[in-house]
Amino acid sequence: MTTVEATETANEDRPQTLTAFDRCDSCGAQAYMRVTMASGGELLFCAHHGNKHREKLTGPGNVWYDESYRLSGGQG
């Protein structure tokens, strides 16, 4: 599994920051995690469902982008 932390230095390969318009594919809550699948698909998750499904969706070529630190008011 590859995880892209939102606190990394900005570069052209970094995924776009998640906004309030990005919604969890499981429940519709605000998304704080994105998984880009090796096949090219993408799923968005709230922190709860991202943590719940992370193990199942961890595989070669899948990339996780996690902004769940924002829930605790952290600066990254």
PDB file of N, H, CA, C and O in Angstrom:
ATOM      1  N   MET A   1       0.849  -1.181   0.000  1.00  0.00           N
ATOM      2  CA  MET A   1       0.000   0.000   0.000  1.00  0.00           C
ATOM      3  C   MET A   1       0.884   1.230   0.000  1.00  0.00           C
ATOM      4  O   MET A   1       1.912   1.270   0.676  1.00  0.00           O
ATOM      5  N   THR A   2       0.488   2.211  -0.746  1.00  0.00           N
ATOM      6  H   THR A   2      -0.347   2.179  -1.296  1.00  0.00           H
ATOM      7  CA  THR A   2       1.152   3.502  -0.744  1.00  0.00           C
ATOM      8  C   THR A   2       0.193   4.516  -0.153  1.00  0.00           C
ATOM      9  O   THR A   2      -0.969   4.578  -0.556  1.00  0.00           O
ATOM     10  N   THR A   3       0.663   5.315   0.798  1.00  0.00           N
ATOM     11  H   THR A   3       1.606   5.265   1.125  1.00  0.00           H
ATOM     12  CA  THR A   3      -0.155   6.358   1.388  1.00  0.00           C
ATOM     13  C   THR A   3       0.449   7.701   1.041  1.00  0.00           C
ATOM     14  O   THR A   3       1.649   7.910   1.219  1.00  0.00           O
ATOM     15  N   VAL A   4      -0.359   8.597   0.555  1.00  0.00           N
ATOM     16  H   VAL A   4      -1.333   8.427   0.410  1.00  0.00           H
ATOM     17  CA  VAL A   4       0.078   9.959   0.277  1.00  0.00           C
ATOM     18  C   VAL A   4      -0.472  10.820   1.398  1.00  0.00           C
ATOM     19  O   VAL A   4      -1.685  10.996   1.512  1.00  0.00           O
ATOM     20  N   GLU A   5       0.400  11.348   2.215  1.00  0.00           N
ATOM     21  H   GLU A   5       1.385  11.205   2.123  1.00  0.00           H
ATOM     22  CA  GLU A   5      -0.038  12.193   3.315  1.00  0.00           C
ATOM     23  C   GLU A   5      -0.313  13.591   2.800  1.00  0.00           C
ATOM     24  O   GLU A   5       0.419  14.101   1.952  1.00  0.00           O
ATOM     25  N   ALA A   6      -1.352  14.205   3.304  1.00  0.00           N
ATOM     26  H   ALA A   6      -1.947  13.791   3.993  1.00  0.00           H
ATOM     27  CA  ALA A   6      -1.729  15.544   2.872  1.00  0.00           C
ATOM     28  C   ALA A   6      -0.696  16.585   3.282  1.00  0.00           C
ATOM     29  O   ALA A   6      -0.709  17.706   2.773  1.00  0.00           O
ATOM     30  N   THR A   7       0.190  16.226   4.190  1.00  0.00           N
ATOM     31  H   THR A   7       0.200  15.315   4.604  1.00  0.00           H
ATOM     32  CA  THR A   7       1.175  17.182   4.680  1.00  0.00           C
ATOM     33  C   THR A   7       2.442  17.215   3.842  1.00  0.00           C
ATOM     34  O   THR A   7       3.354  17.983   4.145  1.00  0.00           O
ATOM     35  N   GLU A   8       2.523  16.398   2.792  1.00  0.00           N
ATOM     36  H   GLU A   8       1.782  15.774   2.545  1.00  0.00           H
ATOM     37  CA  GLU A   8       3.711  16.392   1.950  1.00  0.00           C
ATOM     38  C   GLU A   8       3.888  17.728   1.250  1.00  0.00           C
ATOM     39  O   GLU A   8       2.929  18.476   1.057  1.00  0.00           O
ATOM     40  N   THR A   9       5.101  18.013   0.880  1.00  0.00           N
ATOM     41  H   THR A   9       5.880  17.405   1.036  1.00  0.00           H
ATOM     42  CA  THR A   9       5.385  19.204   0.100  1.00  0.00           C
ATOM     43  C   THR A   9       4.641  19.119  -1.219  1.00  0.00           C
ATOM     44  O   THR A   9       4.618  18.069  -1.862  1.00  0.00           O
ATOM     45  N   ALA A  10       4.044  20.206  -1.613  1.00  0.00           N
ATOM     46  H   ALA A  10       4.063  21.058  -1.091  1.00  0.00           H
ATOM     47  CA  ALA A  10       3.261  20.226  -2.850  1.00  0.00           C
ATOM     48  C   ALA A  10       4.143  19.888  -4.041  1.00  0.00           C
ATOM     49  O   ALA A  10       5.278  20.350  -4.156  1.00  0.00           O
ATOM     50  N   ASN A  11       3.586  19.071  -4.920  1.00  0.00           N
ATOM     51  H   ASN A  11       2.664  18.696  -4.827  1.00  0.00           H
ATOM     52  CA  ASN A  11       4.240  18.787  -6.187  1.00  0.00           C
ATOM     53  C   ASN A  11       3.168  18.477  -7.212  1.00  0.00           C
ATOM     54  O   ASN A  11       1.990  18.372  -6.870  1.00  0.00           O
ATOM     55  N   GLU A  12       3.562  18.330  -8.456  1.00  0.00           N
ATOM     56  H   GLU A  12       4.518  18.415  -8.735  1.00  0.00           H
ATOM     57  CA  GLU A  12       2.586  18.128  -9.514  1.00  0.00           C
ATOM     58  C   GLU A  12       1.856  16.797  -9.408  1.00  0.00           C
ATOM     59  O   GLU A  12       0.750  16.673  -9.932  1.00  0.00           O
ATOM     60  N   ASP A  13       2.433  15.798  -8.749  1.00  0.00           N
ATOM     61  H   ASP A  13       3.332  15.899  -8.323  1.00  0.00           H
ATOM     62  CA  ASP A  13       1.820  14.479  -8.638  1.00  0.00           C
ATOM     63  C   ASP A  13       0.854  14.374  -7.460  1.00  0.00           C
ATOM     64  O   ASP A  13       0.137  13.382  -7.329  1.00  0.00           O
ATOM     65  N   ARG A  14       0.836  15.373  -6.623  1.00  0.00           N
ATOM     66  H   ARG A  14       1.418  16.179  -6.729  1.00  0.00           H
ATOM     67  CA  ARG A  14       0.001  15.323  -5.419  1.00  0.00           C
ATOM     68  C   ARG A  14      -1.469  15.469  -5.791  1.00  0.00           C
ATOM     69  O   ARG A  14      -1.827  16.355  -6.567  1.00  0.00           O
ATOM     70  N   PRO A  15      -2.327  14.602  -5.242  1.00  0.00           N
ATOM     71  CA  PRO A  15      -3.767  14.710  -5.531  1.00  0.00           C
ATOM     72  C   PRO A  15      -4.343  16.022  -5.012  1.00  0.00           C
ATOM     73  O   PRO A  15      -3.807  16.626  -4.082  1.00  0.00           O
ATOM     74  N   GLN A  16      -5.424  16.446  -5.616  1.00  0.00           N
ATOM     75  H   GLN A  16      -5.859  15.955  -6.371  1.00  0.00           H
ATOM     76  CA  GLN A  16      -6.103  17.665  -5.200  1.00  0.00           C
ATOM     77  C   GLN A  16      -6.685  17.479  -3.806  1.00  0.00           C
ATOM     78  O   GLN A  16      -7.173  16.400  -3.471  1.00  0.00           O
ATOM     79  N   THR A  17      -6.634  18.526  -2.999  1.00  0.00           N
ATOM     80  H   THR A  17      -6.238  19.403  -3.271  1.00  0.00           H
ATOM     81  CA  THR A  17      -7.187  18.500  -1.648  1.00  0.00           C
ATOM     82  C   THR A  17      -8.682  18.218  -1.695  1.00  0.00           C
ATOM     83  O   THR A  17      -9.388  18.727  -2.565  1.00  0.00           O
ATOM     84  N   LEU A  18      -9.156  17.414  -0.765  1.00  0.00           N
ATOM     85  H   LEU A  18      -8.582  17.001  -0.059  1.00  0.00           H
ATOM     86  CA  LEU A  18     -10.582  17.097  -0.670  1.00  0.00           C
ATOM     87  C   LEU A  18     -11.328  18.293  -0.097  1.00  0.00           C
ATOM     88  O   LEU A  18     -10.815  18.986   0.780  1.00  0.00           O
ATOM     89  N   THR A  19     -12.534  18.535  -0.589  1.00  0.00           N
ATOM     90  H   THR A  19     -12.951  17.971  -1.302  1.00  0.00           H
ATOM     91  CA  THR A  19     -13.349  19.654  -0.127  1.00  0.00           C
ATOM     92  C   THR A  19     -14.650  19.146   0.485  1.00  0.00           C
ATOM     93  O   THR A  19     -14.911  17.943   0.497  1.00  0.00           O
ATOM     94  N   ALA A  20     -15.451  20.056   0.984  1.00  0.00           N
ATOM     95  H   ALA A  20     -15.239  21.033   0.973  1.00  0.00           H
ATOM     96  CA  ALA A  20     -16.750  19.696   1.558  1.00  0.00           C
ATOM     97  C   ALA A  20     -17.696  19.120   0.511  1.00  0.00           C
ATOM     98  O   ALA A  20     -18.697  18.495   0.863  1.00  0.00           O
ATOM     99  N   PHE A  21     -17.400  19.319  -0.750  1.00  0.00           N
ATOM    100  H   PHE A  21     -16.587  19.827  -1.036  1.00  0.00           H
ATOM    101  CA  PHE A  21     -18.237  18.767  -1.822  1.00  0.00           C
ATOM    102  C   PHE A  21     -17.916  17.303  -2.116  1.00  0.00           C
ATOM    103  O   PHE A  21     -18.702  16.611  -2.762  1.00  0.00           O
ATOM    104  N   ASP A  22     -16.761  16.834  -1.644  1.00  0.00           N
ATOM    105  H   ASP A  22     -16.122  17.397  -1.120  1.00  0.00           H
ATOM    106  CA  ASP A  22     -16.381  15.430  -1.831  1.00  0.00           C
ATOM    107  C   ASP A  22     -17.072  14.599  -0.757  1.00  0.00           C
ATOM    108  O   ASP A  22     -16.916  14.858   0.436  1.00  0.00           O
ATOM    109  N   ARG A  23     -17.835  13.599  -1.189  1.00  0.00           N
ATOM    110  H   ARG A  23     -17.962  13.388  -2.158  1.00  0.00           H
ATOM    111  CA  ARG A  23     -18.675  12.834  -0.263  1.00  0.00           C
ATOM    112  C   ARG A  23     -18.267  11.374  -0.248  1.00  0.00           C
ATOM    113  O   ARG A  23     -17.823  10.827  -1.258  1.00  0.00           O
ATOM    114  N   CYS A  24     -18.424  10.750   0.910  1.00  0.00           N
ATOM    115  H   CYS A  24     -18.784  11.194   1.730  1.00  0.00           H
ATOM    116  CA  CYS A  24     -18.114   9.336   1.111  1.00  0.00           C
ATOM    117  C   CYS A  24     -19.001   8.478   0.212  1.00  0.00           C
ATOM    118  O   CYS A  24     -20.217   8.665   0.168  1.00  0.00           O
ATOM    119  N   ASP A  25     -18.388   7.538  -0.503  1.00  0.00           N
ATOM    120  H   ASP A  25     -17.400   7.386  -0.468  1.00  0.00           H
ATOM    121  CA  ASP A  25     -19.141   6.650  -1.376  1.00  0.00           C
ATOM    122  C   ASP A  25     -19.973   5.639  -0.587  1.00  0.00           C
ATOM    123  O   ASP A  25     -20.875   5.017  -1.148  1.00  0.00           O
ATOM    124  N   SER A  26     -19.684   5.467   0.703  1.00  0.00           N
ATOM    125  H   SER A  26     -18.952   5.973   1.159  1.00  0.00           H
ATOM    126  CA  SER A  26     -20.444   4.520   1.527  1.00  0.00           C
ATOM    127  C   SER A  26     -21.653   5.144   2.210  1.00  0.00           C
ATOM    128  O   SER A  26     -22.720   4.533   2.263  1.00  0.00           O
ATOM    129  N   CYS A  27     -21.490   6.378   2.743  1.00  0.00           N
ATOM    130  H   CYS A  27     -20.623   6.875   2.699  1.00  0.00           H
ATOM    131  CA  CYS A  27     -22.579   6.940   3.554  1.00  0.00           C
ATOM    132  C   CYS A  27     -22.968   8.371   3.197  1.00  0.00           C
ATOM    133  O   CYS A  27     -23.981   8.865   3.691  1.00  0.00           O
ATOM    134  N   GLY A  28     -22.195   9.046   2.357  1.00  0.00           N
ATOM    135  H   GLY A  28     -21.371   8.644   1.956  1.00  0.00           H
ATOM    136  CA  GLY A  28     -22.527  10.406   1.958  1.00  0.00           C
ATOM    137  C   GLY A  28     -21.974  11.498   2.855  1.00  0.00           C
ATOM    138  O   GLY A  28     -22.193  12.680   2.588  1.00  0.00           O
ATOM    139  N   ALA A  29     -21.256  11.128   3.922  1.00  0.00           N
ATOM    140  H   ALA A  29     -21.078  10.168   4.139  1.00  0.00           H
ATOM    141  CA  ALA A  29     -20.629  12.130   4.792  1.00  0.00           C
ATOM    142  C   ALA A  29     -19.458  12.771   4.051  1.00  0.00           C
ATOM    143  O   ALA A  29     -19.068  12.303   2.982  1.00  0.00           O
ATOM    144  N   GLN A  30     -18.901  13.837   4.616  1.00  0.00           N
ATOM    145  H   GLN A  30     -19.218  14.217   5.484  1.00  0.00           H
ATOM    146  CA  GLN A  30     -17.758  14.486   3.980  1.00  0.00           C
ATOM    147  C   GLN A  30     -16.597  13.501   3.884  1.00  0.00           C
ATOM    148  O   GLN A  30     -16.293  12.792   4.843  1.00  0.00           O
ATOM    149  N   ALA A  31     -15.957  13.464   2.727  1.00  0.00           N
ATOM    150  H   ALA A  31     -16.205  14.040   1.948  1.00  0.00           H
ATOM    151  CA  ALA A  31     -14.832  12.553   2.494  1.00  0.00           C
ATOM    152  C   ALA A  31     -13.531  13.182   2.985  1.00  0.00           C
ATOM    153  O   ALA A  31     -13.255  14.357   2.739  1.00  0.00           O
ATOM    154  N   TYR A  32     -12.750  12.380   3.678  1.00  0.00           N
ATOM    155  H   TYR A  32     -12.974  11.426   3.878  1.00  0.00           H
ATOM    156  CA  TYR A  32     -11.427  12.782   4.131  1.00  0.00           C
ATOM    157  C   TYR A  32     -10.348  11.845   3.603  1.00  0.00           C
ATOM    158  O   TYR A  32      -9.161  12.061   3.847  1.00  0.00           O
ATOM    159  N   MET A  33     -10.759  10.799   2.877  1.00  0.00           N
ATOM    160  H   MET A  33     -11.723  10.624   2.679  1.00  0.00           H
ATOM    161  CA  MET A  33      -9.813   9.841   2.315  1.00  0.00           C
ATOM    162  C   MET A  33     -10.202   9.524   0.881  1.00  0.00           C
ATOM    163  O   MET A  33     -11.381   9.466   0.534  1.00  0.00           O
ATOM    164  N   ARG A  34      -9.179   9.319   0.056  1.00  0.00           N
ATOM    165  H   ARG A  34      -8.221   9.365   0.338  1.00  0.00           H
ATOM    166  CA  ARG A  34      -9.390   8.930  -1.342  1.00  0.00           C
ATOM    167  C   ARG A  34      -8.463   7.761  -1.619  1.00  0.00           C
ATOM    168  O   ARG A  34      -7.292   7.782  -1.241  1.00  0.00           O
ATOM    169  N   VAL A  35      -8.988   6.747  -2.276  1.00  0.00           N
ATOM    170  H   VAL A  35      -9.939   6.730  -2.584  1.00  0.00           H
ATOM    171  CA  VAL A  35      -8.129   5.662  -2.745  1.00  0.00           C
ATOM    172  C   VAL A  35      -8.230   5.627  -4.264  1.00  0.00           C
ATOM    173  O   VAL A  35      -9.318   5.522  -4.832  1.00  0.00           O
ATOM    174  N   THR A  36      -7.070   5.718  -4.905  1.00  0.00           N
ATOM    175  H   THR A  36      -6.187   5.803  -4.444  1.00  0.00           H
ATOM    176  CA  THR A  36      -6.998   5.578  -6.349  1.00  0.00           C
ATOM    177  C   THR A  36      -6.548   4.157  -6.625  1.00  0.00           C
ATOM    178  O   THR A  36      -5.464   3.739  -6.218  1.00  0.00           O
ATOM    179  N   MET A  37      -7.391   3.434  -7.314  1.00  0.00           N
ATOM    180  H   MET A  37      -8.272   3.774  -7.644  1.00  0.00           H
ATOM    181  CA  MET A  37      -7.138   2.030  -7.569  1.00  0.00           C
ATOM    182  C   MET A  37      -6.144   1.872  -8.724  1.00  0.00           C
ATOM    183  O   MET A  37      -6.045   2.730  -9.600  1.00  0.00           O
ATOM    184  N   ALA A  38      -5.423   0.770  -8.702  1.00  0.00           N
ATOM    185  H   ALA A  38      -5.504   0.072  -7.990  1.00  0.00           H
ATOM    186  CA  ALA A  38      -4.463   0.469  -9.759  1.00  0.00           C
ATOM    187  C   ALA A  38      -5.162   0.416 -11.119  1.00  0.00           C
ATOM    188  O   ALA A  38      -4.548   0.703 -12.147  1.00  0.00           O
ATOM    189  N   SER A  39      -6.435   0.051 -11.121  1.00  0.00           N
ATOM    190  H   SER A  39      -6.934  -0.183 -10.286  1.00  0.00           H
ATOM    191  CA  SER A  39      -7.207  -0.043 -12.367  1.00  0.00           C
ATOM    192  C   SER A  39      -7.632   1.321 -12.898  1.00  0.00           C
ATOM    193  O   SER A  39      -8.178   1.421 -13.996  1.00  0.00           O
ATOM    194  N   GLY A  40      -7.378   2.389 -12.105  1.00  0.00           N
ATOM    195  H   GLY A  40      -6.934   2.308 -11.212  1.00  0.00           H
ATOM    196  CA  GLY A  40      -7.731   3.733 -12.534  1.00  0.00           C
ATOM    197  C   GLY A  40      -8.977   4.283 -11.871  1.00  0.00           C
ATOM    198  O   GLY A  40      -9.261   5.475 -11.991  1.00  0.00           O
ATOM    199  N   GLY A  41      -9.729   3.442 -11.174  1.00  0.00           N
ATOM    200  H   GLY A  41      -9.499   2.474 -11.077  1.00  0.00           H
ATOM    201  CA  GLY A  41     -10.914   3.909 -10.466  1.00  0.00           C
ATOM    202  C   GLY A  41     -10.537   4.669  -9.206  1.00  0.00           C
ATOM    203  O   GLY A  41      -9.387   4.637  -8.768  1.00  0.00           O
ATOM    204  N   GLU A  42     -11.510   5.348  -8.633  1.00  0.00           N
ATOM    205  H   GLU A  42     -12.444   5.374  -8.989  1.00  0.00           H
ATOM    206  CA  GLU A  42     -11.274   6.151  -7.439  1.00  0.00           C
ATOM    207  C   GLU A  42     -12.466   6.021  -6.510  1.00  0.00           C
ATOM    208  O   GLU A  42     -13.613   6.032  -6.956  1.00  0.00           O
ATOM    209  N   LEU A  43     -12.194   5.897  -5.210  1.00  0.00           N
ATOM    210  H   LEU A  43     -11.261   5.888  -4.848  1.00  0.00           H
ATOM    211  CA  LEU A  43     -13.239   5.845  -4.193  1.00  0.00           C
ATOM    212  C   LEU A  43     -12.952   6.904  -3.150  1.00  0.00           C
ATOM    213  O   LEU A  43     -11.796   7.160  -2.814  1.00  0.00           O
ATOM    214  N   LEU A  44     -14.015   7.525  -2.633  1.00  0.00           N
ATOM    215  H   LEU A  44     -14.954   7.316  -2.906  1.00  0.00           H
ATOM    216  CA  LEU A  44     -13.902   8.516  -1.566  1.00  0.00           C
ATOM    217  C   LEU A  44     -14.560   7.958  -0.315  1.00  0.00           C
ATOM    218  O   LEU A  44     -15.595   7.296  -0.390  1.00  0.00           O
ATOM    219  N   PHE A  45     -13.948   8.231   0.848  1.00  0.00           N
ATOM    220  H   PHE A  45     -13.108   8.769   0.909  1.00  0.00           H
ATOM    221  CA  PHE A  45     -14.479   7.732   2.107  1.00  0.00           C
ATOM    222  C   PHE A  45     -14.385   8.782   3.205  1.00  0.00           C
ATOM    223  O   PHE A  45     -13.465   9.600   3.222  1.00  0.00           O
ATOM    224  N   CYS A  46     -15.349   8.749   4.120  1.00  0.00           N
ATOM    225  H   CYS A  46     -16.097   8.085   4.105  1.00  0.00           H
ATOM    226  CA  CYS A  46     -15.206   9.473   5.381  1.00  0.00           C
ATOM    227  C   CYS A  46     -14.126   8.723   6.171  1.00  0.00           C
ATOM    228  O   CYS A  46     -13.710   7.638   5.763  1.00  0.00           O
ATOM    229  N   ALA A  47     -13.675   9.277   7.275  1.00  0.00           N
ATOM    230  H   ALA A  47     -14.012  10.158   7.606  1.00  0.00           H
ATOM    231  CA  ALA A  47     -12.616   8.618   8.049  1.00  0.00           C
ATOM    232  C   ALA A  47     -13.073   7.251   8.546  1.00  0.00           C
ATOM    233  O   ALA A  47     -12.297   6.297   8.519  1.00  0.00           O
ATOM    234  N   HIS A  48     -14.317   7.142   8.998  1.00  0.00           N
ATOM    235  H   HIS A  48     -14.948   7.918   9.020  1.00  0.00           H
ATOM    236  CA  HIS A  48     -14.835   5.880   9.517  1.00  0.00           C
ATOM    237  C   HIS A  48     -14.782   4.778   8.452  1.00  0.00           C
ATOM    238  O   HIS A  48     -14.233   3.704   8.696  1.00  0.00           O
ATOM    239  N   HIS A  49     -15.347   5.043   7.285  1.00  0.00           N
ATOM    240  H   HIS A  49     -15.793   5.916   7.087  1.00  0.00           H
ATOM    241  CA  HIS A  49     -15.386   4.011   6.246  1.00  0.00           C
ATOM    242  C   HIS A  49     -14.014   3.808   5.592  1.00  0.00           C
ATOM    243  O   HIS A  49     -13.709   2.703   5.144  1.00  0.00           O
ATOM    244  N   GLY A  50     -13.197   4.838   5.532  1.00  0.00           N
ATOM    245  H   GLY A  50     -13.445   5.736   5.896  1.00  0.00           H
ATOM    246  CA  GLY A  50     -11.838   4.661   5.022  1.00  0.00           C
ATOM    247  C   GLY A  50     -11.052   3.694   5.879  1.00  0.00           C
ATOM    248  O   GLY A  50     -10.382   2.797   5.369  1.00  0.00           O
ATOM    249  N   ASN A  51     -11.138   3.884   7.205  1.00  0.00           N
ATOM    250  H   ASN A  51     -11.682   4.613   7.620  1.00  0.00           H
ATOM    251  CA  ASN A  51     -10.445   2.970   8.111  1.00  0.00           C
ATOM    252  C   ASN A  51     -11.045   1.571   8.054  1.00  0.00           C
ATOM    253  O   ASN A  51     -10.322   0.578   8.148  1.00  0.00           O
ATOM    254  N   LYS A  52     -12.350   1.490   7.903  1.00  0.00           N
ATOM    255  H   LYS A  52     -12.937   2.296   7.827  1.00  0.00           H
ATOM    256  CA  LYS A  52     -13.028   0.197   7.834  1.00  0.00           C
ATOM    257  C   LYS A  52     -12.615  -0.603   6.600  1.00  0.00           C
ATOM    258  O   LYS A  52     -12.439  -1.819   6.686  1.00  0.00           O
ATOM    259  N   HIS A  53     -12.458   0.063   5.456  1.00  0.00           N
ATOM    260  H   HIS A  53     -12.601   1.050   5.386  1.00  0.00           H
ATOM    261  CA  HIS A  53     -12.197  -0.629   4.194  1.00  0.00           C
ATOM    262  C   HIS A  53     -10.726  -0.629   3.776  1.00  0.00           C
ATOM    263  O   HIS A  53     -10.380  -1.247   2.769  1.00  0.00           O
ATOM    264  N   ARG A  54      -9.862   0.042   4.518  1.00  0.00           N
ATOM    265  H   ARG A  54     -10.144   0.544   5.336  1.00  0.00           H
ATOM    266  CA  ARG A  54      -8.456   0.181   4.115  1.00  0.00           C
ATOM    267  C   ARG A  54      -7.781  -1.174   3.890  1.00  0.00           C
ATOM    268  O   ARG A  54      -7.094  -1.363   2.886  1.00  0.00           O
ATOM    269  N   GLU A  55      -7.970  -2.101   4.801  1.00  0.00           N
ATOM    270  H   GLU A  55      -8.529  -1.948   5.617  1.00  0.00           H
ATOM    271  CA  GLU A  55      -7.310  -3.404   4.671  1.00  0.00           C
ATOM    272  C   GLU A  55      -7.752  -4.137   3.398  1.00  0.00           C
ATOM    273  O   GLU A  55      -6.935  -4.730   2.695  1.00  0.00           O
ATOM    274  N   LYS A  56      -9.060  -4.085   3.116  1.00  0.00           N
ATOM    275  H   LYS A  56      -9.724  -3.603   3.687  1.00  0.00           H
ATOM    276  CA  LYS A  56      -9.579  -4.771   1.930  1.00  0.00           C
ATOM    277  C   LYS A  56      -9.124  -4.117   0.631  1.00  0.00           C
ATOM    278  O   LYS A  56      -8.988  -4.790  -0.390  1.00  0.00           O
ATOM    279  N   LEU A  57      -8.889  -2.807   0.667  1.00  0.00           N
ATOM    280  H   LEU A  57      -9.000  -2.260   1.497  1.00  0.00           H
ATOM    281  CA  LEU A  57      -8.548  -2.074  -0.551  1.00  0.00           C
ATOM    282  C   LEU A  57      -7.059  -1.769  -0.658  1.00  0.00           C
ATOM    283  O   LEU A  57      -6.639  -0.959  -1.484  1.00  0.00           O
ATOM    284  N   THR A  58      -6.271  -2.423   0.180  1.00  0.00           N
ATOM    285  H   THR A  58      -6.612  -3.082   0.851  1.00  0.00           H
ATOM    286  CA  THR A  58      -4.832  -2.255   0.111  1.00  0.00           C
ATOM    287  C   THR A  58      -4.290  -3.298  -0.856  1.00  0.00           C
ATOM    288  O   THR A  58      -4.509  -4.496  -0.680  1.00  0.00           O
ATOM    289  N   GLY A  59      -3.600  -2.845  -1.849  1.00  0.00           N
ATOM    290  H   GLY A  59      -3.421  -1.871  -1.992  1.00  0.00           H
ATOM    291  CA  GLY A  59      -3.039  -3.761  -2.825  1.00  0.00           C
ATOM    292  C   GLY A  59      -2.017  -3.069  -3.684  1.00  0.00           C
ATOM    293  O   GLY A  59      -1.838  -1.854  -3.604  1.00  0.00           O
ATOM    294  N   PRO A  60      -1.350  -3.841  -4.503  1.00  0.00           N
ATOM    295  CA  PRO A  60      -0.331  -3.263  -5.376  1.00  0.00           C
ATOM    296  C   PRO A  60      -0.927  -2.190  -6.284  1.00  0.00           C
ATOM    297  O   PRO A  60      -1.923  -2.419  -6.970  1.00  0.00           O
ATOM    298  N   GLY A  61      -0.307  -1.034  -6.275  1.00  0.00           N
ATOM    299  H   GLY A  61       0.502  -0.848  -5.718  1.00  0.00           H
ATOM    300  CA  GLY A  61      -0.731   0.044  -7.152  1.00  0.00           C
ATOM    301  C   GLY A  61      -1.834   0.929  -6.602  1.00  0.00           C
ATOM    302  O   GLY A  61      -2.099   1.988  -7.171  1.00  0.00           O
ATOM    303  N   ASN A  62      -2.488   0.534  -5.515  1.00  0.00           N
ATOM    304  H   ASN A  62      -2.273  -0.326  -5.053  1.00  0.00           H
ATOM    305  CA  ASN A  62      -3.523   1.378  -4.917  1.00  0.00           C
ATOM    306  C   ASN A  62      -2.850   2.461  -4.083  1.00  0.00           C
ATOM    307  O   ASN A  62      -1.925   2.181  -3.320  1.00  0.00           O
ATOM    308  N   VAL A  63      -3.311   3.687  -4.228  1.00  0.00           N
ATOM    309  H   VAL A  63      -4.062   3.915  -4.848  1.00  0.00           H
ATOM    310  CA  VAL A  63      -2.710   4.821  -3.520  1.00  0.00           C
ATOM    311  C   VAL A  63      -3.767   5.480  -2.645  1.00  0.00           C
ATOM    312  O   VAL A  63      -4.840   5.849  -3.123  1.00  0.00           O
ATOM    313  N   TRP A  64      -3.455   5.624  -1.359  1.00  0.00           N
ATOM    314  H   TRP A  64      -2.584   5.324  -0.971  1.00  0.00           H
ATOM    315  CA  TRP A  64      -4.358   6.267  -0.406  1.00  0.00           C
ATOM    316  C   TRP A  64      -3.918   7.704  -0.165  1.00  0.00           C
ATOM    317  O   TRP A  64      -2.730   7.972   0.017  1.00  0.00           O
ATOM    318  N   TYR A  65      -4.868   8.619  -0.163  1.00  0.00           N
ATOM    319  H   TYR A  65      -5.833   8.401  -0.311  1.00  0.00           H
ATOM    320  CA  TYR A  65      -4.652  10.029   0.178  1.00  0.00           C
ATOM    321  C   TYR A  65      -5.516  10.291   1.401  1.00  0.00           C
ATOM    322  O   TYR A  65      -6.737  10.145   1.333  1.00  0.00           O
ATOM    323  N   ASP A  66      -4.914  10.671   2.511  1.00  0.00           N
ATOM    324  H   ASP A  66      -3.923  10.789   2.567  1.00  0.00           H
ATOM    325  CA  ASP A  66      -5.609  10.739   3.790  1.00  0.00           C
ATOM    326  C   ASP A  66      -5.501  12.137   4.401  1.00  0.00           C
ATOM    327  O   ASP A  66      -4.411  12.602   4.733  1.00  0.00           O
ATOM    328  N   GLU A  67      -6.643  12.791   4.542  1.00  0.00           N
ATOM    329  H   GLU A  67      -7.529  12.413   4.272  1.00  0.00           H
ATOM    330  CA  GLU A  67      -6.704  14.094   5.209  1.00  0.00           C
ATOM    331  C   GLU A  67      -7.473  14.006   6.523  1.00  0.00           C
ATOM    332  O   GLU A  67      -7.963  15.022   7.014  1.00  0.00           O
ATOM    333  N   SER A  68      -7.586  12.829   7.092  1.00  0.00           N
ATOM    334  H   SER A  68      -7.188  12.003   6.693  1.00  0.00           H
ATOM    335  CA  SER A  68      -8.385  12.654   8.309  1.00  0.00           C
ATOM    336  C   SER A  68      -7.820  13.427   9.500  1.00  0.00           C
ATOM    337  O   SER A  68      -8.537  13.651  10.475  1.00  0.00           O
ATOM    338  N   TYR A  69      -6.548  13.842   9.445  1.00  0.00           N
ATOM    339  H   TYR A  69      -5.965  13.660   8.653  1.00  0.00           H
ATOM    340  CA  TYR A  69      -5.973  14.667  10.510  1.00  0.00           C
ATOM    341  C   TYR A  69      -6.786  15.952  10.696  1.00  0.00           C
ATOM    342  O   TYR A  69      -6.783  16.526  11.785  1.00  0.00           O
ATOM    343  N   ARG A  70      -7.481  16.411   9.650  1.00  0.00           N
ATOM    344  H   ARG A  70      -7.484  15.944   8.766  1.00  0.00           H
ATOM    345  CA  ARG A  70      -8.269  17.642   9.735  1.00  0.00           C
ATOM    346  C   ARG A  70      -9.405  17.524  10.745  1.00  0.00           C
ATOM    347  O   ARG A  70      -9.877  18.536  11.265  1.00  0.00           O
ATOM    348  N   LEU A  71      -9.845  16.311  11.025  1.00  0.00           N
ATOM    349  H   LEU A  71      -9.462  15.490  10.603  1.00  0.00           H
ATOM    350  CA  LEU A  71     -10.943  16.112  11.979  1.00  0.00           C
ATOM    351  C   LEU A  71     -10.549  16.520  13.395  1.00  0.00           C
ATOM    352  O   LEU A  71     -11.404  16.929  14.181  1.00  0.00           O
ATOM    353  N   SER A  72      -9.279  16.415  13.722  1.00  0.00           N
ATOM    354  H   SER A  72      -8.585  16.083  13.083  1.00  0.00           H
ATOM    355  CA  SER A  72      -8.835  16.767  15.062  1.00  0.00           C
ATOM    356  C   SER A  72      -8.307  18.195  15.125  1.00  0.00           C
ATOM    357  O   SER A  72      -7.764  18.617  16.146  1.00  0.00           O
ATOM    358  N   GLY A  73      -8.467  18.935  14.035  1.00  0.00           N
ATOM    359  H   GLY A  73      -8.908  18.592  13.206  1.00  0.00           H
ATOM    360  CA  GLY A  73      -8.013  20.328  14.009  1.00  0.00           C
ATOM    361  C   GLY A  73      -6.518  20.452  13.840  1.00  0.00           C
ATOM    362  O   GLY A  73      -5.962  21.536  14.018  1.00  0.00           O
ATOM    363  N   GLY A  74      -5.849  19.345  13.494  1.00  0.00           N
ATOM    364  H   GLY A  74      -6.301  18.465  13.349  1.00  0.00           H
ATOM    365  CA  GLY A  74      -4.394  19.358  13.330  1.00  0.00           C
ATOM    366  C   GLY A  74      -3.989  20.133  12.091  1.00  0.00           C
ATOM    367  O   GLY A  74      -4.760  20.300  11.146  1.00  0.00           O
ATOM    368  N   GLN A  75      -2.775  20.589  12.132  1.00  0.00           N
ATOM    369  H   GLN A  75      -2.148  20.453  12.900  1.00  0.00           H
ATOM    370  CA  GLN A  75      -2.223  21.334  11.004  1.00  0.00           C
ATOM    371  C   GLN A  75      -1.511  20.414  10.032  1.00  0.00           C
ATOM    372  O   GLN A  75      -1.006  20.869   9.006  1.00  0.00           O
ATOM    373  N   GLY A  76      -1.462  19.130  10.338  1.00  0.00           N
ATOM    374  H   GLY A  76      -1.872  18.760  11.172  1.00  0.00           H
ATOM    375  CA  GLY A  76      -0.816  18.195   9.428  1.00  0.00           C
ATOM    376  C   GLY A  76       0.426  17.723   9.942  1.00  0.00           C
ATOM    377  O   GLY A  76       1.099  16.923   9.292  1.00  0.00           O
TER     378      GLY A  76
END
